């Protein structure tokens, strides 16, 4: 238990040279890191420390980790620490112990931590220090002998970068030890950057486009995703909440009381399932701890925003705890016609218990309700498309009644569990059952017609069983079985008789999906620095479905299909040093098929791609600088493009099977320049194009060489955090963030209505932290330049040039007060 579209342009002509330049960093890192000192390894240990004096806690830490602590005389005070319970690396544990102590630490090699106090000010002569050694082998472990250091000795780095533990490989490890591109965002980082819903994740994860359209979630990563279309088809990016797969119809709940978000780029089918061909996005919520604690946050802003969050953690006994989090977020519409408002209510309860006999259980229940009118949905003519939708002088308001709105009313209920049984010191058995029920009762007004009702329901049951070894020896492995059973229904019915049709559903999508899988991944150490990785996953999917469209005279009857695939992974990992990793991987991805919503209801074959990656991860200068780089190439042999036919009022879907090539490079740099300043830069350069001759859009345009949907060729993010330490003990953190995207089209035909041009976003926030860290106050402005960004746009239908855009938020200004107890 864990208590704690574009045609090729001038920019793209030289993209190959830029990709080669960025990719070459991976090779240079090996030379640089060979001269960098190592620090403690990222092994995950369980710490169970009750409230105690800091000196006693450091002795216990030294016993647990076999790391010697050297501390300056009179540096360790009699402060009593809060309890620490959970699974952490040594780095994370020492950081928690010293979080309020006003002293610094640095790893001296792998087996020693030096704790020191910096000079009081620049002019102070007291730059030296005396140190004492915690001799854990002594008979009296609280007897601390004196150890003198040269007063001019360099203590190395000051403030170090946070090390985030992720579960990308189905076990808890440091993100820097995962041989893949993983963007890990802690809950605190999400709050600081103002990311509280999926559509904003793209601002902090370059290459990611994520949001909702017509009430349905979608995500694209490095150009791989699904053009929204028939509800019978599955996405190409796996979305998971605490390890449980979410159907795309469910979208995603607001981000509150989050532990972290992990974004894994590239095929993840071996461990994360059949629909992880382009990657996986994992939302991880906070779990109960054995400490009575909580927090309350109140946020207000323009558009009459009121956002309330409350969390309470209650220890029920020495071995059980309960955590309850409630979130209420409401604001008015961003557009003058009322669209873009929000009214969401969420409650999540988590229970953790150590049942004894090496058995533990974690149970999570979630209820989420979404109400309001979906983000900025209205019809516009591309020939009169304004430069900025948010400009009140753009003349955007539709005066002839040709507007569109989608009134949401969704309910989601989830209950899931994770049961862990420690068979012996080396083997752990894990069971993850889950049940999700989702209902969306949406009302849509199309142009001048009467409202139409879309009643989307998903009833999903899943179970995953895994057996894993401890991974402490020469080999590390995990094997498992997976089962998925889901019913999807989407009837579309008008409120009154329309065009002579009765009140029954005029359009009906209905399907049942059942999936089975067996998977395994094995890592073997050929030597201390060299490892090989192999993985397999066999997936079998069975589905039956019905599609009917009364307006188009379509009735498919019952269609059935069965598909299967064998995904594989081969990789090699080499440690240039304790802080530098080189890796290369070849792996496949599989997206299950379905059937198309047209007159023939044609069966669509599964999609597959082969991915080739080479990368390097480097933690430099005593954990003050992180430089990661990865080059990638995807060979997409049977890529499917899907869009709504331009000749129908109600959706009739056309599917095009083609080939695509995607290649690029990704760079991530985080630098703790000094105790006050942290800078970060992430960039993705990419070329993603259709590579088939003779493929034409419904408008007769040859698509060969078209940029793939939602695949920007360049996306760059930079941020700067500066901390002002105040004399009274408090601090003020200034955070500025900029994001640039070169632009993309949101569907295959590159219709002007669905094109997002290049844009830049700027955010700023300022947060005061009280001296005792019991409360903080934040003021912020998001999207400073009030830039309109499309996160979705429907292809024009029978109404020719009219489309429906879905937009990110305009400029928002607000303040948030948060108190901890």
TIMAR-288084 format. One record per residue (C-alpha): residue in three letters; x, y, z. Coordinates in steps of 0.05 Angstrom, whole numbers, padded with zeros to 5 digits, always signed. Example, Ala and Ser with C-alpha at 12.3 -4.5 7.8 and 13.67 -1.06 7.14 Angstrom:
% TIMAR-288084
ala+00246-00090+00156 ser+00273-00021+00143 
This chain:
% TIMAR-288084
unk+00000+00000+00000 unk+00026+00069-00017 unk+00008+00118+00037 unk+00029+00181+00009 unk-00068+00420-00874 unk-00010+00446-00901 unk+00026+00435-00967 unk+00101+00436-00962 unk+00126+00506-00949 unk+00194+00540-00942 unk+00196+00524-00868 unk+00190+00450-00881 unk+00244+00448-00935 unk+00300+00453-00884 unk+00267+00413-00828 unk+00312+00353-00841 unk+00375+00394-00826 unk+00345+00420-00761 unk+00323+00351-00740 unk+00393+00323-00752 unk+00423+00380-00712 unk+00377+00368-00652 unk+00386+00293-00655 unk+00462+00297-00653 unk+00457+00323-00582 unk+00444+00251-00560 unk+00514+00231-00581 unk+00548+00291-00551 unk+00516+00279-00483 unk+00558+00217-00474 unk+00622+00257-00476 unk+00597+00310-00429 unk+00567+00264-00376 unk+00629+00221-00369 unk+00659+00278-00327 unk+00598+00290-00283 unk+00597+00262-00212 unk+00544+00210-00196 unk+00493+00217-00140 unk+00449+00166-00105 unk+00414+00117-00150 unk+00339+00124-00163 unk+00319+00060-00125 unk+00249+00064-00096 unk+00246+00050-00021 unk+00188+00050+00028 unk+00194+00101+00084 unk+00150+00097+00146 unk+00171+00152+00194 unk+00125+00180+00246 unk+00132+00250+00273 unk+00201+00255+00306 unk+00260+00303+00316 unk+00299+00318+00252 unk+00364+00289+00280 unk+00329+00223+00295 unk+00296+00223+00227 unk+00364+00231+00192 unk+00392+00172+00230 unk+00333+00130+00208 unk+00342+00154+00137 unk+00415+00134+00139 unk+00398+00065+00164 unk+00346+00056+00109 unk+00388+00079+00051 unk+00459+00062+00074 unk+00477+00134+00058 unk+00524+00171+00106 unk+00498+00240+00128 unk+00549+00296+00139 unk+00519+00358+00172 unk+00547+00424+00196 unk+00552+00436+00271 unk+00490+00473+00298 unk+00457+00463+00230 unk+00410+00407+00253 unk+00360+00438+00301 unk+00308+00405+00345 unk+00252+00415+00295 unk+00202+00358+00294 unk+00186+00333+00225 unk+00118+00311+00200 unk+00108+00238+00186 unk+00133+00210+00120 unk+00098+00149+00093 unk+00105+00123+00022 unk+00151+00098-00032 unk+00206+00147-00051 unk+00276+00151-00078 unk+00330+00173-00029 unk+00330+00240-00064 unk+00256+00250-00053 unk+00259+00228+00020 unk+00316+00274+00040 unk+00280+00331+00005 unk+00217+00318+00047 unk+00257+00314+00111 unk+00292+00381+00099 unk+00234+00418+00065 unk+00225+00469+00122 unk+00295+00468+00152 unk+00326+00526+00112 unk+00389+00484+00098 unk+00415+00454+00034 unk+00440+00386+00014 unk+00483+00356-00040 unk+00502+00285-00058 unk+00577+00272-00053 unk+00582+00209-00095 unk+00532+00154-00086 unk+00539+00140-00011 unk+00544+00208+00023 unk+00498+00268+00031 unk+00528+00334+00055 unk+00480+00381+00092 unk+00504+00453+00097 unk+00481+00524+00109 unk+00499+00579+00058 unk+00528+00646+00078 unk+00479+00694+00109 unk+00493+00746+00057 unk+00543+00763+00003 unk+00588+00802+00049 unk+00589+00750+00104 unk+00657+00718+00121 unk+00624+00657+00150 unk+00631+00615+00087 unk+00660+00554+00120 unk+00625+00500+00161 unk+00637+00444+00209 unk+00606+00376+00196 unk+00585+00318+00238 unk+00580+00246+00214 unk+00520+00203+00230 unk+00554+00137+00246 unk+00498+00087+00234 unk+00542+00030+00255 unk+00553+00058+00325 unk+00524+00024+00386 unk+00487+00088+00403 unk+00460+00114+00338 unk+00441+00181+00366 unk+00512+00195+00388 unk+00538+00241+00333 unk+00614+00247+00328 unk+00646+00312+00303 unk+00676+00313+00233 unk+00715+00374+00211 unk+00717+00397+00138 unk+00761+00447+00103 unk+00723+00512+00109 unk+00737+00529+00036 unk+00714+00462+00008 unk+00664+00469-00049 unk+00597+00442-00027 unk+00575+00434-00099 unk+00504+00448-00122 unk+00454+00485-00081 unk+00381+00476-00098 unk+00371+00413-00140 unk+00317+00394-00190 unk+00257+00354-00167 unk+00260+00281-00186 unk+00192+00254-00206 unk+00173+00181-00197 unk+00129+00153-00253 unk+00094+00087-00268 unk+00105+00089-00343 unk+00135+00018-00341 unk+00081-00009-00293 unk+00129-00001-00235 unk+00151+00061-00196 unk+00216+00089-00223 unk+00250+00156-00233 unk+00228+00189-00297 unk+00301+00197-00316 unk+00312+00122-00315 unk+00256+00107-00366 unk+00285+00094-00435 unk+00231+00133-00472 unk+00204+00203-00480 unk+00162+00215-00418 unk+00135+00283-00398 unk+00119+00281-00323 unk+00080+00339-00293 unk+00070+00341-00218 unk+00005+00366-00188 unk+00041+00429-00162 unk+00069+00443-00231 unk+00000+00436-00262 unk-00028+00485-00212 unk+00029+00535-00223 unk+00020+00534-00299 unk-00055+00541-00295 unk-00069+00474-00329 unk-00136+00449-00301 unk-00167+00415-00361 unk-00143+00371-00419 unk-00147+00425-00473 unk-00091+00463-00438 unk-00041+00405-00434 unk-00014+00423-00503 unk+00016+00486-00472 unk+00063+00445-00429 unk+00073+00384-00474 unk+00099+00403-00543 unk+00073+00360-00599 unk+00009+00346-00560 unk-00060+00370-00584 unk-00116+00352-00536 unk-00187+00375-00524 unk-00260+00360-00534 unk-00305+00368-00595 unk-00380+00358-00594 unk-00374+00329-00525 unk-00321+00276-00544 unk-00249+00276-00522 unk-00192+00272-00572 unk-00116+00272-00569 unk-00060+00274-00620 unk+00014+00264-00602 unk+00070+00272-00653 unk+00018+00271-00708 unk-00014+00205-00687 unk-00087+00207-00665 unk-00157+00199-00694 unk-00194+00249-00737 unk-00261+00250-00701 unk-00315+00213-00738 unk-00353+00150-00729 unk-00366+00131-00656 unk-00350+00060-00676 unk-00276+00075-00682 unk-00224+00077-00627 unk-00170+00130-00614 unk-00095+00120-00626 unk-00073+00148-00559 unk-00090+00110-00495 unk-00121+00153-00440 unk-00116+00123-00370 unk-00138+00144-00301 unk-00096+00111-00247 unk-00080+00055-00296 unk-00152+00045-00321 unk-00168+00056-00395 unk-00219+00111-00412 unk-00261+00109-00475 unk-00254+00172-00517 unk-00328+00188-00508 unk-00315+00202-00435 unk-00268+00260-00447 unk-00230+00273-00382 unk-00248+00300-00313 unk-00219+00365-00286 unk-00149+00361-00256 unk-00156+00368-00181 unk-00117+00337-00124 unk-00070+00307-00176 unk-00005+00271-00161 unk+00020+00278-00232 unk+00005+00269-00306 unk+00050+00226-00349 unk+00052+00234-00425 unk+00088+00177-00460 unk+00104+00190-00533 unk+00109+00134-00585 unk+00077+00064-00585 unk+00063+00038-00515 unk+00023-00024-00535 unk+00065-00075-00497 unk+00044-00048-00429 unk-00013+00002-00443 unk-00058-00033-00493 unk-00081-00040-00564 unk-00099+00033-00574 unk-00033+00062-00552 unk-00001+00064-00621 unk+00017+00138-00614 unk+00028+00139-00540 unk-00008+00142-00473 unk-00032+00196-00426 unk-00036+00174-00354 unk-00072+00215-00301 unk-00050+00196-00230 unk-00090+00222-00171 unk-00064+00230-00100 unk-00072+00171-00053 unk-00087+00171+00021 unk-00032+00180+00072 unk-00031+00164+00147 unk-00032+00238+00167 unk-00093+00280+00184 unk-00088+00336+00134 unk-00125+00375+00080 unk-00131+00438+00041 unk-00183+00487+00014 unk-00174+00530-00048 unk-00217+00587-00072 unk-00206+00617-00141 unk-00242+00676-00172 unk-00232+00708-00240 unk-00263+00744-00299 unk-00324+00715-00334 unk-00351+00708-00263 unk-00306+00649-00250 unk-00313+00613-00183 unk-00272+00551-00172 unk-00274+00515-00104 unk-00232+00454-00085 unk-00231+00418-00018 unk-00189+00359+00004 unk-00187+00321+00070 unk-00144+00261+00087 unk-00166+00220+00147 unk-00126+00163+00178 unk-00176+00110+00200 unk-00126+00067+00236 unk-00052+00052+00235 unk-00062+00013+00170 unk-00120+00048+00134 unk-00136+00117+00109 unk-00189+00155+00070 unk-00180+00215+00024 unk-00238+00256-00003 unk-00231+00311-00055 unk-00287+00356-00081 unk-00283+00405-00139 unk-00333+00456-00164 unk-00315+00499-00225 unk-00362+00550-00256 unk-00355+00609-00303 unk-00396+00646-00355 unk-00390+00636-00430 unk-00331+00666-00467 unk-00373+00684-00528 unk-00428+00736-00531 unk-00478+00681-00550 unk-00463+00645-00484 unk-00420+00589-00511 unk-00357+00569-00474 unk-00385+00568-00404 unk-00371+00515-00352 unk-00408+00484-00294 unk-00374+00421-00268 unk-00379+00384-00202 unk-00332+00327-00183 unk-00322+00285-00121 unk-00269+00232-00112 unk-00260+00186-00052 unk-00199+00141-00044 unk-00188+00087+00008 unk-00122+00052+00023 unk-00111-00005+00072 unk-00056-00053+00091 unk-00094-00117+00105 unk-00035-00155+00132 unk-00004-00219+00106 unk+00030-00179+00050 unk-00038-00157+00023 unk-00058-00085+00009 unk-00116-00052-00028 unk-00130+00017-00058 unk-00202+00034-00079 unk-00222+00098-00116 unk-00293+00122-00131 unk-00307+00182-00176 unk-00369+00221-00196 unk-00365+00278-00246 unk-00420+00321-00276 unk-00409+00370-00333 unk-00461+00422-00351 unk-00461+00485-00394 unk-00453+00503-00468 unk-00391+00473-00501 unk-00332+00517-00515 unk-00345+00570-00567 unk-00386+00530-00616 unk-00418+00572-00671 unk-00419+00574-00747 unk-00373+00619-00787 unk-00355+00630-00859 unk-00281+00619-00875 unk-00281+00675-00926 unk-00297+00723-00868 unk-00257+00688-00814 unk-00234+00741-00764 unk-00161+00747-00745 unk-00181+00739-00672 unk-00246+00708-00650 unk-00242+00743-00583 unk-00240+00813-00615 unk-00309+00843-00599 unk-00303+00887-00662 unk-00294+00827-00708 unk-00367+00826-00728 unk-00369+00753-00709 unk-00439+00753-00679 unk-00486+00717-00726 unk-00548+00760-00736 unk-00587+00714-00783 unk-00598+00659-00733 unk-00546+00612-00763 unk-00513+00593-00698 unk-00498+00527-00665 unk-00494+00508-00592 unk-00485+00444-00555 unk-00517+00441-00486 unk-00479+00390-00445 unk-00505+00348-00388 unk-00458+00290-00374 unk-00451+00243-00315 unk-00393+00196-00303 unk-00387+00145-00248 unk-00325+00104-00236 unk-00302+00054-00185 unk-00235+00020-00189 unk-00188-00019-00145 unk-00116-00040-00142 unk-00100-00102-00101 unk-00028-00120-00088 unk-00004-00185-00058 unk+00069-00193-00040 unk+00079-00268-00055 unk+00151-00266-00031 unk+00210-00218-00030 unk+00215-00222-00106 unk+00144-00229-00133 unk+00083-00183-00130 unk+00014-00200-00158 unk-00030-00140-00177 unk-00104-00140-00195 unk-00138-00078-00224 unk-00214-00086-00234 unk-00254-00025-00256 unk-00325-00005-00276 unk-00344+00060-00312 unk-00413+00085-00331 unk-00419+00148-00374 unk-00481+00184-00398 unk-00483+00247-00440 unk-00551+00279-00453 unk-00530+00334-00502 unk-00578+00381-00538 unk-00554+00411-00603 unk-00585+00466-00645 unk-00564+00462-00718 unk-00575+00528-00754 unk-00650+00543-00757 unk-00674+00472-00743 unk-00706+00450-00678 unk-00660+00423-00623 unk-00634+00352-00631 unk-00617+00305-00574 unk-00554+00263-00572 unk-00557+00211-00516 unk-00487+00180-00514 unk-00477+00123-00464 unk-00417+00079-00448 unk-00418+00021-00400 unk-00348-00007-00391 unk-00317-00062-00348 unk-00242-00078-00347 unk-00194-00123-00309 unk-00119-00127-00311 unk-00077-00179-00274 unk-00001-00171-00270 unk+00056-00210-00240 unk+00122-00174-00232 unk+00189-00187-00199 unk+00225-00138-00155 unk+00275-00120-00209 unk+00333-00118-00161 unk+00376-00170-00196 unk+00401-00182-00266 unk+00332-00187-00296 unk+00268-00147-00290 unk+00202-00171-00317 unk+00126-00162-00316 unk+00072-00206-00348 unk-00003-00197-00348 unk-00072-00210-00375 unk-00124-00158-00395 unk-00199-00161-00407 unk-00244-00104-00433 unk-00320-00106-00444 unk-00358-00044-00466 unk-00426-00023-00495 unk-00430+00042-00534 unk-00497+00073-00556 unk-00509+00139-00591 unk-00581+00153-00613 unk-00594+00220-00646 unk-00667+00243-00643 unk-00702+00310-00655 unk-00745+00342-00602 unk-00804+00346-00651 unk-00820+00316-00719 unk-00772+00341-00772 unk-00780+00333-00847 unk-00836+00282-00836 unk-00794+00235-00793 unk-00821+00208-00727 unk-00793+00224-00659 unk-00751+00160-00656 unk-00676+00164-00665 unk-00661+00186-00736 unk-00588+00166-00730 unk-00565+00108-00687 unk-00495+00082-00672 unk-00494+00020-00628 unk-00436-00028-00616 unk-00409-00078-00566 unk-00335-00088-00557 unk-00299-00145-00522 unk-00223-00148-00519 unk-00172-00196-00491 unk-00097-00189-00485 unk-00035-00223-00457 unk+00029-00183-00449 unk+00098-00185-00421 unk+00162-00144-00419 unk+00231-00169-00399 unk+00295-00130-00385 unk+00361-00167-00379 unk+00428-00137-00357 unk+00484-00161-00400 unk+00532-00122-00356 unk+00528-00066-00305 unk+00515-00011-00356 unk+00484-00051-00414 unk+00412-00078-00416 unk+00367-00107-00470 unk+00291-00101-00469 unk+00240-00145-00503 unk+00164-00141-00501 unk+00103-00175-00532 unk+00028-00164-00529 unk-00024-00207-00564 unk-00091-00171-00571 unk-00157-00199-00595 unk-00218-00155-00607 unk-00289-00175-00622 unk-00343-00124-00639 unk-00414-00122-00665 unk-00450-00059-00685 unk-00508-00026-00719 unk-00512+00040-00758 unk-00576+00072-00782 unk-00588+00140-00815 unk-00661+00152-00833 unk-00646+00217-00870 unk-00595+00183-00915 unk-00635+00118-00921 unk-00581+00076-00888 unk-00592+00014-00846 unk-00530-00029-00839 unk-00563-00085-00799 unk-00518-00121-00749 unk-00445-00122-00769 unk-00392-00163-00734 unk-00317-00169-00739 unk-00258-00199-00702 unk-00187-00173-00706 unk-00122-00190-00672 unk-00050-00166-00670 unk+00017-00184-00640 unk+00054-00121-00618 unk+00128-00126-00602 unk+00184-00084-00574 unk+00260-00091-00577 unk+00307-00042-00543 unk+00377-00032-00516 unk+00397+00013-00458 unk+00467+00035-00440 unk+00489+00075-00379 unk+00546+00121-00398 unk+00548+00139-00324 unk+00502+00137-00265 unk+00470+00201-00292 unk+00470+00189-00367 unk+00428+00139-00406 unk+00431+00122-00480 unk+00375+00080-00512 unk+00348+00056-00578 unk+00281+00022-00589 unk+00241-00010-00645 unk+00168-00025-00630 unk+00100-00032-00663 unk+00032+00000-00649 unk-00038-00027-00662 unk-00105+00009-00666 unk-00165-00036-00669 unk-00212-00031-00729 unk-00287-00019-00732 unk-00339-00004-00784 unk-00354+00060-00822 unk-00418+00099-00815 unk-00439+00097-00889 unk-00488+00060-00932 unk-00445-00003-00935 unk-00422+00002-00862 unk-00355-00024-00888 unk-00309-00060-00840 unk-00246-00019-00828 unk-00181-00057-00818 unk-00137-00044-00757 unk-00082+00008-00763 unk-00009-00009-00749 unk+00055+00030-00747 unk+00128+00015-00733 unk+00168+00064-00691 unk+00243+00074-00689 unk+00272+00117-00633 unk+00341+00135-00607 unk+00351+00180-00547 unk+00391+00201-00487 unk+00373+00224-00417 unk+00423+00262-00376 unk+00423+00291-00305 unk+00483+00337-00300 unk+00520+00381-00249 unk+00495+00350-00185 unk+00423+00346-00208 unk+00419+00418-00229 unk+00413+00407-00304 unk+00372+00357-00343 unk+00382+00349-00418 unk+00339+00297-00454 unk+00335+00286-00529 unk+00301+00235-00574 unk+00297+00226-00649 unk+00239+00186-00677 unk+00213+00156-00743 unk+00144+00126-00752 unk+00126+00083-00812 unk+00050+00084-00818 unk+00032+00032-00870 unk-00044+00034-00868 unk-00062+00102-00839 unk-00137+00118-00839 unk-00164+00187-00853 unk-00237+00197-00835 unk-00282+00256-00845 unk-00355+00275-00852 unk-00381+00274-00923 unk-00392+00344-00950 unk-00460+00325-00979 unk-00500+00307-00916 unk-00537+00343-00861 unk-00529+00286-00811 unk-00461+00252-00806 unk-00442+00204-00862 unk-00370+00183-00854 unk-00320+00171-00909 unk-00255+00134-00895 unk-00191+00137-00935 unk-00136+00086-00926 unk-00067+00113-00942 unk+00005+00112-00918 unk+00041+00164-00876 unk+00112+00179-00854 unk+00129+00216-00790 unk+00198+00235-00767 unk+00226+00286-00719 unk+00264+00302-00656 unk+00247+00324-00586 unk+00290+00364-00537 unk+00278+00377-00464 unk+00323+00420-00420 unk+00312+00440-00347 unk+00365+00482-00312 unk+00367+00501-00238 unk+00411+00562-00250 unk+00416+00580-00176 unk+00375+00576-00113 unk+00326+00626-00141 unk+00320+00611-00215 unk+00297+00552-00256 unk+00291+00554-00332 unk+00260+00502-00378 unk+00257+00492-00453 unk+00222+00437-00492 unk+00216+00432-00567 unk+00190+00383-00618 unk+00208+00388-00692 unk+00169+00342-00737 unk+00150+00325-00808 unk+00085+00285-00814 unk+00057+00276-00884 unk+00011+00233-00926 unk+00054+00190-00972 unk+00005+00161-01022 unk-00008+00178-01095 unk-00078+00186-01123 unk-00115+00202-01058 unk-00163+00261-01063 unk-00206+00300-01015 unk-00282+00305-01024 unk-00266+00372-01059 unk-00220+00338-01109 unk-00153+00360-01080 unk-00094+00312-01084 unk-00073+00297-01012 unk-00003+00270-01027 unk+00046+00311-00985 unk-00009+00339-00941 unk+00011+00350-00868 unk-00027+00301-00824 unk-00083+00328-00780 unk-00063+00361-00714 unk+00011+00352-00730 unk+00048+00418-00721 unk+00118+00418-00751 unk+00145+00460-00694 unk+00122+00467-00622 unk+00166+00501-00570 unk+00155+00518-00497 unk+00198+00559-00450 unk+00189+00579-00377 unk+00226+00617-00323 unk+00212+00610-00248 unk+00244+00660-00201 unk+00237+00655-00125 unk+00244+00716-00080 unk+00261+00694-00009 unk+00233+00745+00040 unk+00265+00767+00105 unk+00205+00744+00145 unk+00213+00673+00120 unk+00161+00674+00065 unk+00174+00671-00009 unk+00145+00696-00075 unk+00150+00654-00138 unk+00145+00687-00206 unk+00128+00641-00264 unk+00127+00663-00337 unk+00113+00615-00394 unk+00113+00621-00470 unk+00089+00571-00521 unk+00096+00572-00597 unk+00060+00527-00647 unk+00073+00529-00722 unk+00000+00512-00737 unk-00039+00453-00764 unk-00103+00431-00798 unk-00155+00394-00757 unk-00178+00346-00811 unk-00150+00311-00872 unk-00175+00356-00929 unk-00143+00420-00902 unk-00207+00460-00912 unk-00193+00534-00894 unk-00245+00531-00839 unk-00207+00477-00803 unk-00138+00508-00806 unk-00103+00535-00744 unk-00048+00584-00764 unk+00016+00592-00725 unk+00007+00624-00657 unk+00041+00641-00591 unk+00013+00639-00520 unk+00039+00675-00459 unk+00020+00662-00386 unk+00043+00693-00320 unk+00029+00681-00247 unk+00056+00706-00181 unk+00049+00665-00117 unk+00063+00685-00045 unk+00079+00627+00003 unk+00072+00641+00077 unk+00133+00629+00123 unk+00101+00567+00154 unk+00077+00542+00085 unk+00006+00538+00114 unk-00024+00582+00059 unk-00009+00615-00007 unk-00040+00668-00051 unk-00034+00668-00127 unk-00052+00719-00180 unk-00049+00701-00253 unk-00064+00720-00325 unk-00070+00665-00377 unk-00066+00678-00452 unk-00041+00748-00442 unk-00047+00767-00515 unk-00119+00742-00519 unk-00103+00695-00577 unk-00157+00649-00604 unk-00134+00577-00614 unk-00176+00525-00649 unk-00176+00457-00615 unk-00229+00429-00662 unk-00269+00448-00723 unk-00321+00409-00762 unk-00314+00399-00836 unk-00367+00440-00875 unk-00428+00398-00892 unk-00486+00414-00939 unk-00483+00486-00915 unk-00419+00495-00956 unk-00373+00546-00924 unk-00402+00544-00853 unk-00363+00507-00800 unk-00364+00499-00724 unk-00300+00517-00687 unk-00282+00496-00616 unk-00235+00543-00581 unk-00188+00546-00522 unk-00202+00599-00469 unk-00188+00673-00484 unk-00149+00718-00436 unk-00168+00699-00364 unk-00148+00737-00302 unk-00157+00712-00231 unk-00132+00700-00161 unk-00130+00636-00119 unk-00123+00629-00044 unk-00104+00562-00016 unk-00098+00542+00057 unk-00069+00477+00085 unk-00089+00445+00151 
